[in-house]
Amino acid sequence: MRGLDYHWLAALDAVVAHGGFDKGAQALFVTQSAISQRIKQLERWLAQPVLVRATPPRPTELGQRLLGHYRRVQLLEQELHPALSPEGSGPLSLAIATNADSLATWLLPALTPLMRSGQLLLNLMVDDESRTLNRLRSGEAVAAISSEPTPMAGCVSDSLGRLDYLCVASPAFASHYFAGGIDAGALARAPAVVFDPHDDMHGVFLAERFALSSVAWPHHVVRSSEAFVKLAVQGCAYCLIPRLMIEPELASGELVDLLPGQGVSRTLYWHRWALESGLLARLSETCIGFAQGFLAQE
């Protein structure tokens, strides 16, 4: 019986990565007919589909598993190549799924030594920390920073530390919206900031402390941690933001802690595939060590 043909997986990867059969074929320097035929052969061999023929095409659940396997194999081959080639090779391109707050605080300083060495090219995939594991699961990323402590099958996770969030605003904003105190009525009128429509941190915070429903308060949607700070400093909104990001603003009085002692904490975890070596292992060791020295520990 014929085994799994990696030309089939390369075709699947190209179609998904480039968003269509035409561009996928161009990336592999083959015809559209050829790439379509390879995917059909893969589906016949598996006796089930690997692609949803939508615009753009997307992998089925089985297709995602195959892509994860194929991309890990490609990465291992990339990492092995310098040992096989006397002339060496260029930097390794790695994708990391990260939450925006880690990116804005500790992740880039942690990665700087590897980037300066010329060993590493980064593809940072920014998402909410509750969803970054999807990138690792699909094979898009080799590591993920997540609030989920339990690793997926075939993976391991290490605690990085805790990000402590404060509920802050400018003094002028606080005077305007919270002159009579901070209660459910005031919070139902004051504009907040959330990262995206799926970000539940602020909603859970208001529900637990003030019994406000998820639709009972106005909010801006801004996919940038740095923009959270700017909006708060400029008096446009109040927000939950990591203390690490706003220590200068708190010290200068540009921002005030609206609810001292009532912030939110999130523990973060570094997830990666269990079998790592070479640069992948150094990447994990570097990031875990840096984060554990930088973030609050339990």
VOPAGU-2260 file (C-alpha; in pm, 1 decimal, decimal comma):
REM VOPAGU-2260
SITE   aa  ch    i         X         Y         Z
SITE  MET   A    0       0,0       0,0       0,0
SITE  ARG   A    1     133,5     340,7     -92,9
SITE  GLY   A    2     218,4     558,1     206,8
SITE  LEU   A    3     154,9     926,7     267,3
SITE  ASP   A    4     307,6    1136,3     -11,6
SITE  TYR   A    5     454,5    1463,6     111,8
SITE  HIS   A    6     391,5    1623,0    -228,7
SITE  TRP   A    7      23,6    1595,2    -139,8
SITE  LEU   A    8      80,3    1770,2     193,1
SITE  ALA   A    9     289,3    2039,3      25,6
SITE  ALA   A   10      -4,1    2108,0    -206,3
SITE  LEU   A   11    -246,8    2128,9      86,1
SITE  ASP   A   12     -13,9    2363,4     272,8
SITE  ALA   A   13      30,9    2588,9     -31,4
SITE  VAL   A   14    -343,7    2619,1     -98,4
SITE  VAL   A   15    -420,6    2705,6     265,6
SITE  ALA   A   16    -121,5    2935,1     316,8
SITE  HIS   A   17    -182,4    3133,2      -3,4
SITE  GLY   A   18    -561,7    3135,2       9,7
SITE  GLY   A   19    -642,6    2953,6    -312,8
SITE  PHE   A   20    -549,1    2696,6    -573,9
SITE  ASP   A   21    -409,1    2954,0    -820,7
SITE  LYS   A   22    -166,9    3116,8    -577,5
SITE  GLY   A   23     -81,3    2783,3    -418,2
SITE  ALA   A   24      14,9    2646,6    -758,8
SITE  GLN   A   25     228,0    2954,1    -829,6
SITE  ALA   A   26     410,4    2908,3    -498,3
SITE  LEU   A   27     498,3    2548,9    -591,0
SITE  PHE   A   28     573,4    2633,0    -957,1
SITE  VAL   A   29     315,2    2385,5   -1082,0
SITE  THR   A   30     -14,1    2419,0   -1265,9
SITE  GLN   A   31    -345,6    2464,8   -1087,9
SITE  SER   A   32    -452,0    2130,5   -1232,6
SITE  ALA   A   33    -149,2    1960,7   -1077,9
SITE  ILE   A   34    -206,2    2099,6    -730,8
SITE  SER   A   35    -576,2    2012,9    -748,7
SITE  GLN   A   36    -488,6    1659,3    -851,8
SITE  ARG   A   37    -248,1    1615,1    -559,9
SITE  ILE   A   38    -512,9    1717,9    -309,0
SITE  LYS   A   39    -765,9    1484,8    -470,6
SITE  GLN   A   40    -513,7    1201,1    -445,6
SITE  LEU   A   41    -464,5    1279,4     -75,8
SITE  GLU   A   42    -839,8    1276,9     -16,8
SITE  ARG   A   43    -881,2     948,1    -205,0
SITE  TRP   A   44    -601,6     793,7       0,0
SITE  LEU   A   45    -767,1     910,0     324,0
SITE  ALA   A   46   -1122,8     848,0     199,4
SITE  GLN   A   47   -1230,2    1184,0     343,9
SITE  PRO   A   48   -1189,3    1554,3     260,5
SITE  VAL   A   49    -899,9    1767,0     382,4
SITE  LEU   A   50   -1026,5    2098,6     243,8
SITE  VAL   A   51   -1346,7    2295,1     266,0
SITE  ARG   A   52   -1383,2    2442,1     -84,6
SITE  ALA   A   53   -1475,0    2791,9      29,8
SITE  THR   A   54   -1324,0    3133,5     -46,6
SITE  PRO   A   55   -1057,7    3113,8      75,6
SITE  PRO   A   56   -1024,3    2735,5     111,7
SITE  ARG   A   57    -981,6    2617,9     469,4
SITE  PRO   A   58    -868,0    2284,4     609,1
SITE  THR   A   59   -1104,3    2035,2     766,1
SITE  GLU   A   60   -1021,6    1907,9    1114,6
SITE  LEU   A   61    -820,8    1626,2     958,7
SITE  GLY   A   62    -660,5    1874,8     720,7
SITE  GLN   A   63    -546,6    2084,5    1017,8
SITE  ARG   A   64    -383,9    1781,2    1177,4
SITE  LEU   A   65    -204,1    1697,4     855,1
SITE  LEU   A   66     -85,4    2056,2     817,0
SITE  GLY   A   67      45,6    2056,8    1171,9
SITE  HIS   A   68     241,2    1739,3    1103,1
SITE  TYR   A   69     374,4    1864,5     769,0
SITE  ARG   A   70     485,3    2201,5     906,8
SITE  ARG   A   71     665,8    2040,6    1199,2
SITE  VAL   A   72     849,0    1808,9     960,7
SITE  GLN   A   73     946,2    2106,5     742,8
SITE  LEU   A   74    1075,7    2291,1    1047,3
SITE  LEU   A   75    1283,7    1994,8    1161,9
SITE  GLU   A   76    1434,0    1967,8     813,4
SITE  GLN   A   77    1514,3    2340,9     815,8
SITE  GLU   A   78    1684,2    2304,9    1152,1
SITE  LEU   A   79    1883,6    2000,6    1038,7
SITE  HIS   A   80    2000,6    2160,0     713,5
SITE  PRO   A   81    2303,4    2350,3     853,2
SITE  ALA   A   82    2450,2    2022,8     981,0
SITE  LEU   A   83    2416,4    1867,2     636,5
SITE  SER   A   84    2543,3    2162,2     434,2
SITE  PRO   A   85    2910,1    2269,7     463,3
SITE  GLU   A   86    2811,8    2621,8     364,1
SITE  GLY   A   87    2543,3    2644,1     633,9
SITE  SER   A   88    2214,3    2817,0     575,5
SITE  GLY   A   89    2025,3    3133,5     661,8
SITE  PRO   A   90    1818,4    3212,7     969,1
SITE  LEU   A   91    1531,1    2989,8    1069,9
SITE  SER   A   92    1180,8    3134,7    1029,4
SITE  LEU   A   93     964,1    3057,9    1332,4
SITE  ALA   A   94     604,5    3148,5    1413,3
SITE  ILE   A   95     501,2    3219,3    1773,2
SITE  ALA   A   96     140,6    3273,2    1878,6
SITE  THR   A   97     133,0    3542,8    2144,6
SITE  ASN   A   98    -111,6    3761,9    2327,7
SITE  ALA   A   99     -75,6    4137,1    2271,6
SITE  ASP   A  100      19,5    4214,0    2631,9
SITE  SER   A  101     316,7    3973,7    2627,4
SITE  LEU   A  102     429,3    4129,4    2300,4
SITE  ALA   A  103     405,3    4476,7    2455,5
SITE  THR   A  104     599,2    4384,9    2771,6
SITE  TRP   A  105     848,0    4096,8    2784,2
SITE  LEU   A  106     849,0    3886,8    2464,7
SITE  LEU   A  107    1060,5    4104,2    2234,7
SITE  PRO   A  108    1336,5    4162,4    2495,1
SITE  ALA   A  109    1341,9    3785,9    2551,6
SITE  LEU   A  110    1385,1    3716,0    2179,2
SITE  THR   A  111    1636,5    3993,9    2111,0
SITE  PRO   A  112    1955,5    3783,3    2164,3
SITE  LEU   A  113    1839,9    3521,1    1915,1
SITE  MET   A  114    1737,2    3784,7    1660,8
SITE  ARG   A  115    2065,6    3975,6    1696,4
SITE  SER   A  116    2259,7    3654,9    1639,1
SITE  GLY   A  117    2101,1    3629,0    1294,7
SITE  GLN   A  118    1965,3    3284,0    1374,6
SITE  LEU   A  119    1598,4    3372,5    1385,8
SITE  LEU   A  120    1330,7    3534,1    1171,3
SITE  LEU   A  121    1000,5    3589,8    1352,2
SITE  ASN   A  122     639,5    3556,5    1251,1
SITE  LEU   A  123     442,3    3678,1    1553,7
SITE  MET   A  124      74,4    3580,5    1545,1
SITE  VAL   A  125    -115,2    3804,7    1786,8
SITE  ASP   A  126    -439,7    3678,6    1936,8
SITE  ASP   A  127    -619,0    3666,7    2269,5
SITE  GLU   A  128    -436,8    3439,6    2516,9
SITE  SER   A  129    -742,6    3214,6    2530,5
SITE  ARG   A  130    -713,0    3136,7    2156,4
SITE  THR   A  131    -339,4    3123,9    2080,3
SITE  LEU   A  132    -331,8    2745,0    2123,8
SITE  ASN   A  133    -537,5    2714,1    1805,2
SITE  ARG   A  134    -230,4    2833,0    1613,1
SITE  LEU   A  135     -15,4    2562,3    1769,2
SITE  ARG   A  136    -284,6    2301,1    1713,3
SITE  SER   A  137    -309,5    2388,4    1343,1
SITE  GLY   A  138      67,2    2380,0    1294,4
SITE  GLU   A  139      84,8    2750,0    1210,0
SITE  ALA   A  140     303,8    2821,2    1515,0
SITE  VAL   A  141     584,1    2629,2    1687,1
SITE  ALA   A  142     503,9    2778,7    2028,2
SITE  ALA   A  143     214,0    2959,9    2191,8
SITE  ILE   A  144     173,2    3184,8    2493,8
SITE  SER   A  145    -159,3    3093,6    2650,6
SITE  SER   A  146    -364,7    3130,0    2966,3
SITE  GLU   A  147    -449,4    2758,2    2939,2
SITE  PRO   A  148    -226,5    2549,3    3168,7
SITE  THR   A  149    -303,2    2205,0    3021,7
SITE  PRO   A  150     -91,1    2107,8    2719,9
SITE  MET   A  151    -233,5    1946,2    2409,3
SITE  ALA   A  152    -143,8    1587,0    2323,3
SITE  GLY   A  153     220,2    1573,2    2216,6
SITE  CYS   A  154     296,8    1908,6    2376,8
SITE  VAL   A  155     432,3    2040,0    2706,4
SITE  SER   A  156     365,7    2364,7    2889,8
SITE  ASP   A  157     563,1    2568,7    3142,6
SITE  SER   A  158     436,3    2845,4    3367,2
SITE  LEU   A  159     582,5    3181,4    3265,2
SITE  GLY   A  160     441,3    3392,2    3547,0
SITE  ARG   A  161     158,2    3626,6    3619,7
SITE  LEU   A  162      49,5    3949,4    3453,7
SITE  ASP   A  163    -130,4    4177,1    3699,6
SITE  TYR   A  164    -388,0    4412,9    3547,5
SITE  LEU   A  165    -508,7    4739,4    3699,4
SITE  CYS   A  166    -830,7    4922,6    3615,7
SITE  VAL   A  167    -708,6    5271,1    3525,6
SITE  ALA   A  168    -813,5    5603,0    3374,0
SITE  SER   A  169    -689,3    5959,3    3351,4
SITE  PRO   A  170    -777,6    6190,4    3643,6
SITE  ALA   A  171   -1002,3    6396,7    3412,9
SITE  PHE   A  172   -1189,9    6087,6    3294,8
SITE  ALA   A  173   -1234,4    5967,9    3652,5
SITE  SER   A  174   -1366,7    6308,7    3760,1
SITE  HIS   A  175   -1615,2    6319,0    3472,7
SITE  TYR   A  176   -1754,6    5964,0    3488,9
SITE  PHE   A  177   -1689,1    5859,6    3848,6
SITE  ALA   A  178   -1739,3    6180,4    4046,5
SITE  GLY   A  179   -2006,8    6008,6    4253,8
SITE  GLY   A  180   -1807,0    5686,8    4295,6
SITE  ILE   A  181   -1751,5    5373,8    4092,3
SITE  ASP   A  182   -2066,1    5164,9    4077,2
SITE  ALA   A  183   -2267,8    4970,0    3821,3
SITE  GLY   A  184   -2454,2    5278,8    3706,7
SITE  ALA   A  185   -2137,6    5479,0    3639,3
SITE  LEU   A  186   -1967,7    5185,4    3465,5
SITE  ALA   A  187   -2271,2    5135,8    3241,3
SITE  ARG   A  188   -2207,1    5487,3    3102,1
SITE  ALA   A  189   -1827,3    5508,9    3095,5
SITE  PRO   A  190   -1656,7    5386,9    2774,9
SITE  ALA   A  191   -1406,9    5103,6    2822,1
SITE  VAL   A  192   -1159,6    4933,9    2585,1
SITE  VAL   A  193   -1146,0    4566,8    2481,3
SITE  PHE   A  194    -898,5    4391,0    2253,9
SITE  ASP   A  195   -1151,8    4229,6    2019,3
SITE  PRO   A  196   -1512,6    4102,9    2025,3
SITE  HIS   A  197   -1395,0    3775,8    2185,9
SITE  ASP   A  198   -1198,9    3942,6    2468,9
SITE  ASP   A  199   -1383,5    3848,3    2786,7
SITE  MET   A  200   -1149,3    3983,9    3054,3
SITE  HIS   A  201   -1326,3    4317,2    3097,5
SITE  GLY   A  202   -1671,3    4161,7    3079,0
SITE  VAL   A  203   -1588,4    3901,6    3344,5
SITE  PHE   A  204   -1435,5    4175,2    3562,7
SITE  LEU   A  205   -1754,2    4385,1    3549,7
SITE  ALA   A  206   -1983,0    4085,6    3591,4
SITE  GLU   A  207   -1800,5    3952,3    3897,4
SITE  ARG   A  208   -1752,0    4283,6    4076,7
SITE  PHE   A  209   -2053,0    4488,2    3967,8
SITE  ALA   A  210   -2305,6    4235,4    3829,9
SITE  LEU   A  211   -2305,8    4408,8    3490,4
SITE  SER   A  212   -2402,5    4195,7    3191,2
SITE  SER   A  213   -2174,9    4163,5    2890,2
SITE  VAL   A  214   -2389,3    4404,4    2685,7
SITE  ALA   A  215   -2461,3    4666,8    2950,9
SITE  TRP   A  216   -2154,5    4887,2    2901,1
SITE  PRO   A  217   -2004,1    5085,1    2609,5
SITE  HIS   A  218   -1660,2    4995,5    2480,6
SITE  HIS   A  219   -1406,1    5062,9    2208,0
SITE  VAL   A  220   -1248,1    4765,8    2025,1
SITE  VAL   A  221    -874,4    4823,8    1980,1
SITE  ARG   A  222    -632,9    4544,3    1890,9
SITE  SER   A  223    -325,1    4704,6    2044,5
SITE  SER   A  224    -204,1    4707,9    2404,2
SITE  GLU   A  225     -14,6    5031,8    2346,7
SITE  ALA   A  226    -333,4    5193,7    2215,6
SITE  PHE   A  227    -511,4    5094,9    2538,5
SITE  VAL   A  228    -263,5    5309,6    2730,1
SITE  LYS   A  229    -291,2    5603,4    2488,6
SITE  LEU   A  230    -670,1    5604,5    2500,8
SITE  ALA   A  231    -663,8    5601,3    2879,9
SITE  VAL   A  232    -399,3    5875,9    2905,7
SITE  GLN   A  233    -591,5    6093,7    2659,6
SITE  GLY   A  234    -909,2    6061,3    2865,7
SITE  CYS   A  235   -1106,6    5866,7    2603,7
SITE  ALA   A  236   -1171,9    5552,8    2807,1
SITE  TYR   A  237   -1082,6    5349,6    3112,5
SITE  CYS   A  238    -928,5    5003,0    3078,2
SITE  LEU   A  239    -765,9    4700,0    3231,7
SITE  ILE   A  240    -395,3    4710,7    3147,6
SITE  PRO   A  241     -86,2    4529,7    3283,4
SITE  ARG   A  242      82,2    4720,8    3564,9
SITE  LEU   A  243     415,5    4659,5    3390,3
SITE  MET   A  244     303,4    4877,5    3098,0
SITE  ILE   A  245     189,8    5181,8    3295,0
SITE  GLU   A  246     430,9    5226,9    3585,5
SITE  PRO   A  247     561,7    5560,8    3444,7
SITE  GLU   A  248     205,9    5691,2    3389,3
SITE  LEU   A  249     103,8    5588,7    3740,4
SITE  ALA   A  250     413,1    5755,7    3886,9
SITE  SER   A  251     352,2    6080,0    3692,1
SITE  GLY   A  252     -18,4    6089,0    3775,4
SITE  GLU   A  253    -127,8    6063,1    3410,3
SITE  LEU   A  254    -321,4    5751,0    3509,7
SITE  VAL   A  255    -485,7    5656,5    3838,2
SITE  ASP   A  256    -581,0    5315,1    3974,2
SITE  LEU   A  257    -959,1    5332,0    3995,0
SITE  LEU   A  258   -1001,6    5024,1    4213,7
SITE  PRO   A  259    -689,8    4964,7    4425,8
SITE  GLY   A  260    -654,3    4603,3    4525,8
SITE  GLN   A  261    -928,2    4490,2    4286,8
SITE  GLY   A  262    -734,2    4421,3    3969,9
SITE  VAL   A  263    -719,1    4105,6    3759,5
SITE  SER   A  264    -436,6    3854,1    3727,7
SITE  ARG   A  265    -365,3    3613,2    3442,5
SITE  THR   A  266    -106,0    3337,7    3462,6
SITE  LEU   A  267      56,9    3264,1    3128,5
SITE  TYR   A  268     205,9    2939,5    2996,8
SITE  TRP   A  269     454,9    2857,8    2721,1
SITE  HIS   A  270     325,9    2569,2    2507,1
SITE  ARG   A  271     540,4    2386,5    2253,7
SITE  TRP   A  272     577,6    2043,6    2096,9
SITE  ALA   A  273     743,3    1790,5    2328,0
SITE  LEU   A  274    1020,9    1692,3    2086,5
SITE  GLU   A  275    1239,4    2000,0    2047,4
SITE  SER   A  276    1606,7    2034,9    1969,0
SITE  GLY   A  277    1858,0    2291,5    1850,7
SITE  LEU   A  278    1722,8    2640,6    1795,6
SITE  LEU   A  279    1368,0    2540,7    1889,8
SITE  ALA   A  280    1486,5    2422,5    2230,4
SITE  ARG   A  281    1696,6    2737,1    2278,5
SITE  LEU   A  282    1396,2    2950,4    2183,6
SITE  SER   A  283    1183,6    2788,5    2453,9
SITE  GLU   A  284    1458,0    2796,3    2717,1
SITE  THR   A  285    1529,2    3164,1    2647,3
SITE  CYS   A  286    1166,1    3275,2    2659,6
SITE  ILE   A  287    1073,9    3069,7    2965,3
SITE  GLY   A  288    1380,6    3185,4    3159,6
SITE  PHE   A  289    1331,3    3551,7    3070,6
SITE  ALA   A  290     959,1    3551,4    3151,2
SITE  GLN   A  291    1008,0    3378,4    3484,8
SITE  GLY   A  292    1255,4    3649,1    3585,1
SITE  PHE   A  293    1036,6    3932,6    3455,9
SITE  LEU   A  294     677,8    3840,5    3544,3
SITE  ALA   A  295     529,4    3804,6    3890,3
SITE  GLN   A  296     553,3    3448,3    4023,3
SITE  GLU   A  297     297,3    3269,1    4237,7
